Amino acid sequence: MCPTDDRTEPSATPDRSRRAFVRAAVATGGSAALAACLGGEQSVDAPPGVADPDSLPERQHAWNDTLRTDEDGNVRPPAHHVFLGLSLTRDPDATARETVATALRAVERATARRPDGVLFTLGYTPAYFDRYDAALDAVALPEPDPIVVLAAESDVTVDANDALLHLASDDAATVLAVEEALFGDRERLNGRSPSASLDGVFERTDRRTGFVGPGLPAARQEGLDGVPAGEPVPEAAPFFMGFRSGFRESQATEDRVTIREGPFAGGTTQHFETLELDLEGWFEESTHENRVARLFSPDHAERESVGEYGDRLGTDAGAAAVADEAHDHAREHGIVGHAQKVARAREDGEPALLRRDVNTTDGDVAGLHFVSLQRELAAFTRARRAMVGAEFRRHGVGPRQGNGILRYVRLRRWGSYLVPPRRHRALPRPDPGA
């Protein structure tokens, strides 16, 4: 089967050409890519699923208990990700609803709900719910706020499809096989014959792919647009900008991002956007110390508390401890850190967002798929306003100066979704209790 990425400690040096092949296979997708991964075999070799999908968690987004952790105890996301934008090809009636439910349950019966199998969520856009006369019950999916879309520096497309299917696995062959089976392009999935497919209800209108983990960005940096020569991304870094992310103390818990009341209790809201990275400017215009100051804070840079790629930070990026010093740092250093700014949007001192970001090379451009879960999208808006940091302009710190990482990111795609609980994940009505 398709070789999986070595989930090794940062000191190891995995085979970069093999990892690059895996990235390319997932990015290409389709039967040919899957066949290349399987190497002539007929089935993936993932752990089998469950006989009764009703035994699985009600929360689609409840992944953390299944995921591994790194040496410090931070959750390690799956290596391979596929994000499918879906548009309905028929009315979302009871028959279509049953077809979607059956197709998703077939995946859960065939392949274990864990990273060596497959994890997935299905979320719905405001455009999906707009077709109904009834208003969306107890959940707000607001229109994009121009201030937080970073429109001054970006050409942004707002997702107008109906749904987003997020597939994730440590095994490239499994994530590709699940995609193929869900759309009727594969007769057997992990030894089982799916009893239904999404084909005929949805069409794939957008396909984005991602990857994350130590060494994976380094294996894909050569030849990408916007990446300088010399392969500057550190081998041990899990992200293109050269540092770790997803520190446990900087992440909301799954409980914190779960909707508590109403018909969609047990679900969550999801923001999903694609950012293009200017790695040429990021690596060539500044030193490692300056990059630490911009990404974390000037205090982190002075104390040398980050290390080469965040290896000294353990489970806490330490941003909350310097959040109140942001204006002082802007005046004294001409820089305020990205993490430092965003920490100011915490609620009662606790993170309100659970991020599951991944790198991307879609279109042969280094980028980031920003994936954020929160109970209410208002929490994301507060965090993004803090990231924009408009109040620091009075200190001479604007988007093109030392205002975090704004100078090096360009927002290209934007979408917000309701991720219902499993009981309503198949073509939900906006008022399912009516």
C-alpha angles and dihedrals in degrees: 000000000000109000113253122223117265106253090207133155116270093259093064124091111217123193103279096195091056092049091049090053091053091050091051093048093053092043092051096044125175133097095299093056091047092048090052089052094048093048095213097320118127101218141035117246101230126141111271121258130235130288091223115040089190087074090067123095116284089226112082089201095053096115105128098084089058098045127092123239132226126242090281097047099260116141114258113214122217115279100233128051135180122187114195121195107210132198124193118248095189140025114291093241129150093275093052090045092054091048092055092046092050093048093052093046089051089059091050091051093048103042132033118253096240137086096275086052118029138294121197145169131195117207134178132224130225086253090062093054093043090076090070126080091220120082121243105271116241096331126098121212101178127193115262114282107232091219094058097040090076086230094161091069102028147060100223130196116198113217109250099175122111103244146004123222113198115197121186135178142149087230117072093202092054096051090048093046092050091051091050094047094048091057099043096256095116127050098202132036117196090334096315131102111231112231095212142012137207090240108111092032101051135022123205106245098167133024122191127172136198146177137197138185143089112310097006098103091046090055091055104038099091114099097006120137112257096019116116123230119267098056097261098182107103115245093235096048116110092202134051094243088064103250141092122256137180096066109184096235091049094054129082116236121249088249090055094055096043120107107243106194141033132036092311095053107143093037131093141206121254132204115198124182138158121229126193113218126218096212092163090064093037095057102029102042098051146034125244089260092054091048090052090051092050097045099038113006141290087258090060090052094049093049093042087226099147106061126204097318105357095292093136096055101076110189098336127065088201093227096130091058091062100033093102091053094060096105092045090052091048091053097041103036105020087234135094119187124244094228090042091056096045092049088067089070094063117123115235087343094303128112113252097193130073108202125201101177124171136188120248138195096187108152089014090281124124108244149146130239102213109209117184129176121195138156091242128018087228086077090059091048091054091050093048092049088053089050091051088055096193092169091067092068089085087066091052092258107129133160092276094046128050100320099132114272098325092114092061103045131074119191112223107163131028132186140159125200145181110231102200125206113269093263090064102030095105108081097314123205114232088242103036093166094057 
